[in-house]
């Protein structure tokens, strides 16, 4: 009991309200600073009733300052709708309550037009991961996410599935030689490659973005940590696909998952902070702070977001080109889609801003990729254009347990056995990415049969992920 974390309910019991003061108190509590749980509760109680006495306190002065001006803060706070608008949920029985509660808060924003929750949804920051939100002329940085433009890319090569078994060691070497992983990692100056994305005008005209160009160049063609990967596998087209120009059969394929690296993360942090300063929402909704697209700040973020999306695409392009060249293979088809982004789209006859935080665009005829895990299939899909889902589908299987829980509870031996049974070679990764930490991809796919058609099935065989414990995902 002594070390049990203090939470919002504990503070409510002391007399705190669910407002900005509670947020400040919880931030202070994370540090604990040598106090026991009971000592911290005593301090919080005293600050609440005697804030003037703590204005010079090194630890508690931020809380005291907020408490003394809480009435002014609440007068300046943007009011939410009295009740959340209704929204569609897919696979509701497999979605944790925390994700549903986050979506309910998002549906109370004054700018919200429509929403949907995908079957892989789980709790995140701001919008839940797997959340889709349409807004009226407003963009939410945390509705896009930290890894702006995170995306999937698939290359289907003119090589048969038997190539993997016949050239296993070569393929491992190709992955090791042509990829780089982990938060903060990139390429030395003599290793860097050029790409037209680095010529974007923002790198010349916008001071903040200009300061990020060297980082962007360093990390161009690299992958993040966490659930990001580069993998060889077998893709099966059971019936072929005329639109893609790929016949029935099984082929060697390359599948990648990564985003905009440090560039996107820095842009997200900068504009989220700015949005919170401009758009003062109630405590429960503060991570959903939005920018009006009619303002200079909104337009700045929109341009920076699109740059980060283009940069993420460029990273995948560099990786795929390097690997195809190393293989000496021909390209039969390539598909890519992003899933942490905001788009201007038509919904119910009006232009809206559609945020897909961990959701795949699935308008009619749009191609997308929905991966499983390192040991389970992924799917090449074609969208059906279901308006109730705001033309969206899941972006993967979705986490079943947190990273911390996975590391504490899952067995490395069980993972090793599973990979062996499925004939998968794993290069890097930690227990937090074990397949058992994810939902059943087949259950997720069955919950969205109204949203997408499956075109082909991808089975991973040689998987590379970050092996440094980084969490840039």
C-alpha positions in Angstrom: 0.0 0.0 0.0 2.9 2.3 0.8 4.0 2.5 -2.8 0.6 2.4 -4.5 0.4 5.3 -7.0 -1.8 8.3 -6.1 -4.5 8.7 -8.7 -7.3 11.1 -9.5 -9.8 9.3 -7.3 -7.4 9.8 -4.3 -7.3 13.5 -5.1 -11.0 13.7 -5.4 -11.3 12.2 -2.0 -9.2 15.1 -0.7 -11.5 17.6 -2.2 -9.9 18.2 -5.6 -12.0 18.7 -8.7 -11.4 17.2 -12.1 -9.7 20.3 -13.5 -6.3 21.6 -14.3 -5.2 21.6 -10.7 -5.7 17.9 -10.6 -3.4 17.6 -13.6 -0.7 19.6 -12.0 -1.0 17.6 -8.8 -0.6 14.3 -10.7 2.5 15.6 -12.5 4.1 16.5 -9.2 3.2 13.1 -7.8 5.1 11.4 -10.5 8.3 12.7 -9.0 7.4 11.7 -5.4 10.7 13.3 -4.3 11.3 11.1 -1.3 7.9 11.5 0.2 5.9 8.4 1.1 2.4 8.0 -0.3 0.7 9.2 2.9 3.1 12.2 3.2 2.2 13.2 -0.4 -1.5 13.0 0.3 -1.0 15.1 3.4 0.9 17.7 1.3 -1.8 17.7 -1.4 -4.5 18.2 1.2 -2.6 21.1 2.8 -1.9 22.8 -0.5 -5.5 22.6 -1.5 -6.7 24.4 1.7 -3.7 26.7 2.1 -2.3 27.5 -1.4 -0.9 30.9 -0.4 1.5 29.1 2.0 3.1 27.2 -0.9 3.8 29.9 -3.4 7.5 29.8 -2.6 7.7 26.0 -2.2 10.2 24.4 -4.7 8.0 21.4 -5.3 4.4 22.5 -4.8 4.4 26.1 -6.0 3.0 25.2 -9.5 0.0 23.6 -7.9 -0.5 26.5 -5.5 -0.4 29.0 -8.4 -3.0 27.1 -10.4 -5.3 26.7 -7.3 -5.2 30.5 -6.7 -6.3 31.3 -10.2 -8.5 28.3 -11.0 -11.6 30.4 -11.3 -10.0 32.5 -14.0 -8.7 29.4 -15.8 -12.1 27.9 -15.9 -13.7 31.1 -17.2 -11.2 30.9 -20.1 -11.8 27.2 -20.8 -13.6 26.2 -24.0 -16.8 24.5 -23.0 -17.5 20.9 -24.2 -20.9 19.6 -25.3 -23.1 18.5 -22.5 -23.1 14.9 -23.8 -20.9 13.1 -26.3 -22.3 12.7 -29.9 -22.9 9.1 -30.9 -20.3 7.2 -32.8 -19.8 3.8 -34.4 -17.7 1.1 -32.7 -16.4 -2.0 -34.5 -15.5 -5.0 -32.4 -16.7 -3.3 -29.2 -16.4 -6.4 -27.0 -12.6 -6.5 -27.6 -11.9 -2.8 -26.9 -10.8 -1.7 -23.4 -12.9 0.8 -21.5 -10.1 3.4 -21.4 -10.2 3.7 -25.2 -14.0 4.1 -25.2 -13.9 6.8 -22.5 -11.3 8.7 -24.5 -13.5 8.5 -27.6 -16.5 9.8 -25.6 -14.5 12.9 -24.5 -13.4 13.5 -28.2 -17.1 13.3 -29.2 -17.8 16.2 -26.8 -15.5 18.7 -28.5 -17.4 21.7 -30.0 -15.7 21.1 -33.4 -16.5 17.4 -33.6 -18.7 16.3 -36.5 -18.5 12.5 -36.4 -16.4 9.7 -35.0 -15.7 6.0 -35.1 -13.6 3.5 -33.2 -11.8 0.7 -35.0 -11.6 -2.9 -33.7 -7.9 -2.7 -32.8 -8.5 0.4 -30.6 -6.7 0.9 -27.3 -5.9 3.8 -25.0 -3.4 6.4 -26.1 -3.0 10.2 -25.6 -5.7 12.5 -26.8 -7.6 10.3 -29.3 -7.4 6.6 -28.6 -5.2 4.6 -31.0 -7.7 3.3 -33.5 -9.8 6.4 -33.1 -11.2 8.3 -36.2 -12.5 11.8 -35.7 -14.0 14.3 -38.2 -13.9 17.9 -37.2 -15.1 21.2 -38.6 -12.1 23.2 -39.9 -9.9 22.3 -36.9 -6.9 20.0 -36.6 -5.8 18.3 -33.3 -2.1 17.6 -33.1 -2.6 14.7 -30.6 -5.5 13.5 -32.8 -2.8 12.9 -35.5 -0.3 11.5 -33.0 3.3 11.9 -32.2 4.6 9.8 -35.1 3.1 11.9 -37.8 2.5 10.1 -41.1 3.4 6.7 -39.6 2.7 4.3 -42.5 2.9 0.9 -44.1 4.6 0.1 -47.4 4.6 -3.2 -49.3 6.7 -4.2 -52.3 5.8 -7.4 -54.2 8.8 -8.8 -56.1 9.0 -10.9 -59.2 10.5 -13.7 -57.1 8.7 -16.9 -56.0 7.9 -17.7 -52.3 10.6 -20.5 -52.5 13.3 -17.8 -52.7 13.1 -17.3 -48.9 14.1 -20.8 -48.0 16.7 -21.0 -50.8 18.4 -17.6 -49.9 17.6 -17.2 -46.2 21.1 -16.1 -45.1 21.3 -13.6 -48.0 18.0 -12.1 -47.1 19.0 -11.7 -43.5 22.2 -9.9 -44.6 20.2 -7.7 -46.9 18.0 -6.6 -44.0 21.0 -6.0 -41.7 23.0 -4.1 -44.3 20.2 -1.8 -45.6 18.2 -0.9 -42.5 18.8 1.0 -39.3 16.5 1.1 -36.2 15.8 2.8 -32.9 14.8 6.1 -31.4 17.4 8.7 -32.3 19.4 6.4 -34.6 20.3 7.3 -38.1 23.2 7.5 -40.6 26.6 9.2 -40.4 27.2 12.0 -42.9 29.1 9.8 -45.4 26.2 7.3 -45.4 23.3 9.7 -46.0 21.2 9.7 -49.1 19.5 12.6 -50.9 15.8 12.8 -51.6 13.5 15.6 -53.0 11.7 15.8 -49.7 14.7 17.6 -48.3 14.1 20.4 -50.8 10.7 21.3 -49.3 10.4 25.1 -48.9 9.7 24.8 -45.2 13.3 23.7 -44.6 14.3 27.1 -46.1 11.6 29.5 -45.0 10.4 28.3 -41.5 12.9 28.8 -38.7 11.6 26.0 -36.5 11.4 23.5 -39.4 14.8 24.6 -40.8 16.4 23.7 -37.5 15.2 20.1 -38.0 16.7 19.5 -41.4 20.0 18.0 -40.3 18.1 15.5 -38.1 15.8 14.7 -40.9 18.7 14.1 -43.3 20.5 11.9 -40.7 17.4 9.7 -40.2 16.2 9.5 -43.8 15.8 5.9 -44.7 15.8 4.6 -41.1 13.1 3.1 -38.9 12.0 3.9 -35.4 11.7 1.7 -32.3 8.7 0.0 -30.7 6.5 -1.7 -33.2 8.3 -0.5 -36.3 9.7 -3.2 -38.6 11.2 -4.2 -41.9 10.4 -7.8 -42.9 10.5 -10.3 -45.7 7.6 -12.6 -46.1 5.4 -14.5 -48.5 2.4 -12.8 -50.0 -0.4 -14.9 -51.5 -2.8 -13.6 -54.1 -5.5 -16.4 -54.0 -7.2 -14.9 -57.1 -4.8 -12.4 -58.5 -5.7 -8.7 -58.8 -6.2 -7.0 -62.1 -6.0 -3.5 -60.7 -2.5 -4.1 -59.3 -1.5 -6.3 -62.2 -0.4 -9.2 -60.0 -1.5 -12.8 -61.0 -2.6 -15.5 -58.7 0.3 -17.1 -56.7 2.8 -16.6 -53.9 5.6 -14.1 -54.1 8.5 -12.8 -52.0 7.4 -9.4 -50.5 8.9 -6.7 -48.3 6.7 -5.0 -45.7 7.8 -2.0 -43.7 6.2 0.0 -40.8 7.7 3.3 -39.6 7.0 7.0 -39.5 8.5 10.4 -39.6 11.2 9.8 -36.9 12.6 12.7 -34.9 11.2 15.2 -37.4 7.6 14.2 -36.8 8.0 13.8 -33.1 9.5 17.3 -32.7 6.8 18.9 -34.8 4.1 17.0 -32.8 5.5 18.2 -29.5 5.9 21.8 -30.6 2.4 22.2 -32.0 0.7 20.2 -29.3 2.2 22.6 -26.7 1.1 25.6 -28.9 -2.4 24.2 -29.3 -2.8 23.8 -25.5 -1.7 27.4 -25.0 -4.3 28.7 -27.6 -7.2 26.2 -27.0 -7.7 25.8 -23.3 -9.9 22.8 -22.9 -11.2 21.2 -19.7 -8.7 19.0 -17.9 -10.3 15.8 -19.2 -9.9 17.0 -22.8 -6.7 19.0 -22.7 -4.8 16.5 -24.9 -7.4 17.2 -27.6 -6.5 20.8 -27.9 -7.1 21.9 -31.5 -5.9 24.6 -34.0 -8.4 26.5 -36.2 -7.3 26.1 -39.8 -8.2 29.8 -40.4 -5.4 30.8 -38.1 -1.7 31.2 -38.8 -0.9 28.5 -36.2 -3.3 26.1 -37.8 -1.9 26.6 -41.2 1.7 26.2 -39.9 0.8 22.9 -38.4 -1.0 21.7 -41.5 2.0 22.4 -43.7 4.4 20.9 -41.1 2.2 17.8 -40.8 2.1 17.3 -44.5 5.9 17.6 -44.7 6.3 15.0 -42.0 3.9 12.7 -43.9 6.0 13.2 -47.1 9.2 12.5 -45.1 7.8 9.3 -43.7 6.9 8.2 -47.2 10.4 9.1 -48.4 12.0 6.9 -45.6 10.0 3.9 -46.8 11.0 4.7 -50.4 14.7 4.8 -49.6 14.4 1.5 -47.6 12.5 -0.3 -50.4 14.8 1.0 -53.2 17.9 -0.1 -51.3 16.6 -3.6 -50.6 15.3 -4.1 -54.1 18.6 -3.0 -55.6 20.4 -5.4 -53.2 18.2 -8.2 -54.3 18.4 -7.4 -58.0 14.7 -8.1 -58.2 11.9 -6.6 -60.3 8.9 -4.9 -58.7 5.5 -6.3 -59.5 3.5 -3.9 -57.3 3.9 -1.4 -54.5 1.2 -0.2 -52.0 1.5 2.2 -49.1 -0.8 4.0 -46.7 -0.4 6.1 -43.6 -2.4 5.9 -40.4 -1.3 8.8 -38.2 -2.6 11.8 -40.2 -5.4 14.3 -40.9 -7.0 14.7 -44.3 -9.5 17.1 -45.8 -12.4 14.9 -47.0 -16.0 15.1 -47.8 -18.4 13.6 -45.2 -22.2 13.9 -45.4 -21.8 16.5 -48.1 -19.5 18.8 -46.2 -15.7 19.2 -46.0 -14.3 18.0 -42.7 -10.9 17.3 -41.3 -10.6 13.5 -40.7 -8.1 12.4 -38.1 -7.0 8.8 -38.2 -4.8 8.0 -35.3 -3.9 4.5 -35.9 -6.5 3.9 -38.5 -6.2 3.0 -42.2 -7.9 5.0 -45.0 -10.6 2.8 -46.5 -12.6 4.8 -49.0 -14.0 2.8 -51.9 -11.2 1.3 -54.0 -8.4 2.6 -51.8 -5.6 0.1 -51.1 -4.3 -0.4 -47.6 -2.2 -2.7 -45.5 -3.3 -4.1 -42.1 -0.4 -6.0 -40.4 -0.8 -8.6 -37.6 2.4 -9.2 -35.5 5.8 -10.6 -36.0 4.3 -14.1 -36.1 0.8 -13.6 -37.5 -0.5 -12.7 -41.0 -1.1 -9.2 -42.4 -3.5 -8.3 -45.1 -3.5 -6.3 -48.3 -7.0 -4.8 -48.4 -9.2 -2.6 -50.6 -11.6 -0.2 -48.9 -15.4 -0.4 -49.3 -16.1 3.2 -48.5 -18.3 2.7 -45.4 -19.5 6.1 -44.2 -20.3 4.9 -40.7 -16.5 4.2 -40.2 -15.7 7.6 -41.8 -14.1 5.5 -44.7 -11.6 3.9 -42.3 -10.4 0.5 -41.0 -8.0 -0.7 -38.4 -4.3 -0.2 -38.7 -3.3 -3.5 -37.3 -4.2 -6.1 -34.6 -4.0 -3.6 -31.7 -2.3 -4.1 -28.4 -3.9 -6.6 -25.9 -1.5 -5.6 -23.1 0.7 -2.7 -22.3 4.4 -2.8 -23.1 5.2 -2.9 -19.3 2.7 -5.7 -18.8 4.1 -7.7 -21.7 7.7 -7.4 -20.4 6.7 -8.4 -16.9 4.4 -11.4 -17.8 5.4 -12.9 -21.1 7.9 -15.7 -21.4 11.0 -15.4 -23.7 10.9 -19.2 -24.0 7.3 -19.1 -25.2 8.2 -16.5 -27.8 11.2 -18.5 -29.0 9.0 -21.6 -29.3 6.3 -19.7 -31.2 8.8 -18.2 -33.7 10.3 -21.6 -34.3 6.9 -23.2 -34.8 6.0 -20.6 -37.4 9.4 -20.7 -39.1 10.2 -17.0 -38.4 13.6 -15.5 -38.0 13.6 -12.5 -35.6 16.4 -9.9 -35.7 16.1 -7.6 -32.7 12.8 -6.7 -30.9 11.9 -7.1 -27.2 9.3 -8.9 -25.3 7.0 -5.9 -25.5 6.5 -6.8 -29.2 5.8 -10.5 -28.6 2.7 -11.7 -30.6 1.0 -12.6 -27.4 0.9 -8.9 -26.5 -1.5 -8.2 -29.4 -5.1 -9.0 -30.2 -6.0 -11.8 -32.6 -5.7 -10.3 -36.0 -8.3 -12.7 -37.4 -10.8 -11.5 -34.8 -10.0 -7.9 -35.7 -10.4 -8.6 -39.4 -13.8 -10.3 -38.9 -15.0 -7.2 -37.0 -14.4 -5.0 -40.0 -15.6 -7.2 -42.9 -18.0 -4.4 -43.8 -15.1 -2.0 -44.2 -12.5 -3.7 -46.4 -12.1 -6.6 -48.8 -9.0 -8.8 -48.4 -6.9 -8.8 -51.7 -3.9 -10.8 -50.5 -2.4 -12.3 -47.3 1.1 -11.6 -46.1 3.0 -14.1 -43.8 6.2 -12.7 -42.2 9.3 -14.9 -42.3 12.4 -12.7 -41.6 11.6 -9.8 -39.3 13.9 -7.0 -38.2 12.9 -4.6 -35.4 14.8 -2.3 -33.0 16.8 -4.2 -30.4 17.6 -1.2 -28.1 14.4 -1.0 -26.1 13.5 2.3 -27.8 9.8 3.3 -27.9 9.5 5.6 -30.9 6.2 4.3 -32.3 
